[in-house]
Amino acid sequence: MKWQSLQAGWTGWKNCDRGVKPQGKSEKLRHRPDVLVIDPAGLVIAVELELTFKTVKRYAEEVIQSHARQIYVENNYQHVLWVCPTAADVQRMKNLLNQATELLRRKDSPAMKQLEAYKQQFGVKNVFRLGTADDWTQQWLGSKERRTGNLRNFLWSHFQQATDEGKDLDRQAQEEQTWMAASDHPLIHQTLADYKAALRKHQQEQETRKQQEQQAQRQRDEEASRRYAAEQAAREEAQRRANSLLGKVGKLLR
């Protein structure tokens, strides 16, 4: 399959199930795709080589829910492509996925809401596709002219996520390099440089906004202090005049 992808103009190759273990003895390892690969349009595709079929319940509760989270929440990839040995297997797989998604809809599963939100956000009609072992690289055709933009957006989202999680950006870039083609490494470096510049600008704007807000608050505090002082002076003046008037009235009555 890797050879097929290279011949069809796909790039990168990341085996997702190697060296992955649960954190604890009681923790169940979530479902992971077999491979991540980049199609000619620059979209990161999770490929599932389906040589044996699972139950509808397992597809619903484990496979689809995991894919929905990794696509919509974690930005690990953008689509899923199931590859089956024959056309008959593809049809069977399609039926299983349809049953599984219908089961999730009836249960009002968050996974289906995540997939629908993803479709609306990016204008995607099909997140899941299927192909045979012979034609799978032809099931996901896209505009090569959009490749750089699509791949750049994917990298940018990973750098944003790394920032949110407090991870080192250079290390994140190195992680991307370990599985992407060498021809994409300049794009990784350029995207990282642009992201860092945008991040610095955002931080500077935040600092400027913070300083402006602090200055505005100081001005409000100073104005409030001036008003209070003026009101206090007015009260004291009124009290002085009242005392003076009382003194004059007292003298007249004596």
Order of alpha helices (4+ residues) and beta strands (2+ residues): alpha-beta-beta-beta-alpha-beta-alpha-alpha-beta-alpha-alpha-alpha
